[in-house]
């Protein structure tokens, strides 16, 4: 196993962690309806629920907070952020939002009409929900290898170009308002998309006059994988890779709580001025005035710094290697993980980890619950609970092909010693996996049920 390098930073402030007993955790998880979203943060030892909004900010970001201009209109902090985003993406028109969902809401409202189809590699949960609420059908067109956890393909986030062309040819501009490529692709393991694939998808979109957008929450990690795995870019600077990648699109939306290295915020950016003006009007209604967009000036400042720091090679190299280290430790002992590891998380194949539990009894969620019981670690299921749909005609449940447990690693937060604790906890469960039992849902909401549903054991 490749040895992981040291952290490219030193610790300047610490936050104490509470450790609970297994008996305490049994009561806490039962009270939470066996849904880790219902647990309080003080009852978590290592929190791998998400890498969204959980980053540790740098000394430069904390200093930038003090420069925040809280002016309602025309904040200088906005213009500083705008210049940073334009430098990274090439898009001249930038609009902040309180987080990624605000940007998703505005872009889908502007572009989608009921009855349309939005192709992508794999849409994530909130993106999919926004599309469906606007009356569109989200269509996942990731390559076949992207749905095979054991496949060792370097760019498993790639969109299937043949399928994309067939959709564009059959439905055209009237039925396809835009194509969305998510970089990296969260739903199948944080898998990157190659520059070659992005370029080819853009050519198809231009041929059929359909706009191409990016969900850019983890754009920097995608740029790192292009540099690391795509030979033509091995000597390229990350900023140049970023600029080329975005040049193939018409705009982007971003939850800045990931590769923005901040705890709140998002934005959308466009090439087209008219579209930007429309978005500004919706922003005033939903988010705030266009020069703050639901964010405080201090957060605009911190984001501007974070977007520059995230493209620093030492940071990204350590980030990706820390995730890979955890994946390799688990793989060595036979734990079925998605290969190769992505940039922000290790994904465990729940169906293969617990083959005796049918998918209707949520094997990945069972593993999530057991991991909390084992050591107070919080992970998340991304599979049967999150992505099951109902056939509109028969009402039958359509289970997703992937039933995954995501161990999302917050940026610049946990040391390599914490990662070892996670590995040892998963391996301990793996040895006694045959003893685990399935779950059933006893309450669920009609949309995004995984956030609030409650379970009980079968």
CORWO-V841381 format. One record per residue. N is the residue number from 1. NEAR is the number of other C-alpha atoms within 10 Angstrom. Layout:
N:NEAR
N:NEAR
This chain:
1:8
2:9
3:8
4:14
5:12
6:11
7:16
8:12
9:10
10:8
11:9
12:7
13:6
14:7
15:5
16:7
17:12
18:12
19:15
20:15
21:11
22:14
23:9
24:13
25:21
26:17
27:11
28:19
29:20
30:15
31:13
32:18
33:20
34:25
35:23
36:25
37:19
38:16
39:18
40:10
41:13
42:11
43:20
44:20
45:18
46:22
47:21
48:21
49:21
50:19
51:21
52:22
53:20
54:21
55:22
56:16
57:19
58:18
59:9
60:12
61:21
62:15
63:14
64:20
65:19
66:13
67:16
68:19
69:20
70:18
71:14
72:14
73:13
74:14
75:18
76:18
77:26
78:30
79:17
80:15
81:24
82:23
83:16
84:18
85:22
86:16
87:15
88:21
89:23
90:20
91:23
92:17
93:20
94:27
95:24
96:31
97:31
98:22
99:24
100:25
101:19
102:23
103:30
104:26
105:20
106:22
107:23
108:21
109:17
110:15
111:15
112:22
113:17
114:13
115:12
116:22
117:24
118:22
119:25
120:24
121:28
122:27
123:25
124:19
125:16
126:15
127:19
128:20
129:19
130:20
131:25
132:20
133:14
134:18
135:17
136:22
137:19
138:22
139:18
140:20
141:22
142:25
143:19
144:13
145:16
146:29
147:18
148:17
149:23
150:14
151:14
152:14
153:14
154:22
155:25
156:29
157:33
158:30
159:29
160:18
161:18
162:13
163:15
164:22
165:17
166:11
167:18
168:24
169:13
170:11
171:14
172:16
173:16
174:11
175:19
176:25
177:22
178:22
179:24
180:27
181:27
182:31
183:26
184:33
185:31
186:24
187:23
188:28
189:32
190:27
191:30
192:29
193:27
194:25
195:24
196:14
197:16
198:23
199:17
200:15
201:24
202:20
203:14
204:20
205:22
206:14
207:12
208:15
209:15
210:20
211:19
212:25
213:23
214:25
215:25
216:27
217:26
218:25
219:25
220:28
221:27
222:30
223:29
224:25
225:25
226:26
227:20
228:16
229:15
230:15
231:10
232:12
233:18
234:14
235:9
236:13
237:15
238:24
239:17
240:13
241:21
242:22
243:17
244:18
245:24
246:22
247:16
248:20
249:25
250:18
251:28
252:26
253:29
254:28
255:27
256:27
257:23
258:29
259:27
260:30
261:30
262:28
263:19
264:24
265:29
266:28
267:26
268:28
269:27
270:23
271:18
272:13
273:12
274:11
275:16
276:21
277:14
278:13
279:23
280:22
281:15
282:19
283:24
284:15
285:10
286:17
287:21
288:20
289:21
290:24
291:27
292:28
293:27
294:20
295:22
296:21
297:26
298:20
299:28
300:33
301:25
302:29
303:31
304:24
305:25
306:23
307:20
308:18
309:19
310:21
311:22
312:15
313:14
314:12
315:16
316:22
317:17
318:17
319:20
320:19
321:18
322:24
323:22
324:23
325:22
326:23
327:25
328:20
329:18
330:21
331:16
332:10
333:11
334:12
335:20
336:20
337:24
338:28
339:24
340:22
341:25
342:29
343:29
344:29
345:27
346:28
347:30
348:28
349:24
350:29
351:21
352:17
353:22
354:22
355:13
356:15
357:20
358:12
359:22
360:15
361:18
362:25
363:30
364:31
365:28
366:23
367:27
368:26
369:24
370:22
371:19
372:25
373:22
374:17
375:21
376:24
377:24
378:27
379:25
380:25
381:27
382:26
383:27
384:24
385:25
386:19
387:20
388:16
389:14
390:11
391:10
392:8
393:6
394:7
395:9
396:10
397:12
398:12
399:17
400:16
401:14
402:22
403:27
404:31
405:29
406:31
407:27
408:23
409:28
410:22
411:22
412:20
413:14
414:17
415:12
416:16
417:9
418:13
419:18
420:13
421:15
422:22
423:17
424:16
425:19
426:20
427:18
428:13
429:17
430:18
431:11
432:9
433:16
434:13
435:9
436:15
437:16
438:21
439:23
440:13
441:17
442:11
443:12
444:15
445:11
446:6
447:14
448:16
449:15
450:22
451:15
452:16
453:20
454:23
455:20
456:14
457:13
458:9
